[in-house]
């Protein structure tokens, strides 16, 4: 996530909007959805891990929504 934030910030600073949007897309679909969500499903079934995993999922989703703001403001 931090690497994606850096890539998006650098791309937006240099007015490379296509690279910024592709970085967000790549992170969300290829890392967050394909890997983290799929791997976290088994931990969500465990009562003792549920809160930790859900907090991480929500944190990443909040950050992704902030990163998307220049492209989808409302």
C-alpha positions in Angstrom: 0.0 0.0 0.0 2.8 2.4 0.9 4.5 1.8 -2.5 1.3 2.5 -4.3 0.8 5.7 -2.3 4.3 6.8 -3.3 3.7 5.9 -7.0 0.4 7.8 -7.1 1.8 10.8 -5.3 4.8 11.0 -7.7 2.6 10.5 -10.7 0.1 13.2 -9.7 3.0 15.6 -8.9 4.3 15.1 -12.4 0.8 15.3 -14.0 0.9 11.7 -15.2 -2.7 10.9 -14.4 -2.8 7.7 -16.5 0.1 6.2 -14.5 -1.5 7.3 -11.2 -4.8 5.7 -12.1 -3.1 2.5 -13.4 -1.1 2.2 -10.1 -4.3 2.3 -8.1 -6.0 -0.1 -10.4 -3.1 -2.5 -10.3 -2.9 -2.4 -6.5 -6.6 -2.9 -6.0 -7.2 -5.7 -8.4 -3.9 -7.6 -8.4 -2.8 -7.2 -4.8 -5.8 -6.3 -2.6 -8.6 -8.2 -4.2 -6.6 -11.2 -5.7 -4.4 -11.8 -2.8 -5.3 -10.1 0.5 -9.0 -10.5 0.4 -8.7 -14.1 -0.7 -6.1 -15.0 1.9 -8.0 -13.2 4.7 -11.2 -15.2 4.2 -9.9 -18.0 6.3 -8.8 -15.6 9.1 -12.2 -13.9 9.0 -13.8 -17.3 9.9 -11.7 -17.4 13.1 -13.2 -15.4 15.9 -9.9 -14.4 17.5 -8.5 -13.0 14.2 -11.7 -11.4 12.8 -11.2 -7.9 14.3 -7.6 -7.6 13.3 -8.2 -8.7 9.7 -11.3 -6.6 9.3 -9.5 -3.5 10.6 -6.7 -4.0 8.0 -9.3 -4.5 5.2 -11.1 -1.3 6.2 -7.9 0.7 6.6 -6.8 -0.3 3.1 -10.2 0.4 1.6 -10.2 3.9 3.2 -6.8 4.7 1.8 -7.7 3.4 -1.6 -10.8 5.7 -1.6 -8.6 8.7 -0.7 -6.2 7.8 -3.5 -9.2 7.6 -5.9 -10.4 11.1 -4.9 -8.8 13.0 -7.8 -10.4 10.7 -10.3 -13.8 10.1 -8.6 -14.3 13.0 -6.3 -17.9 12.3 -5.4 
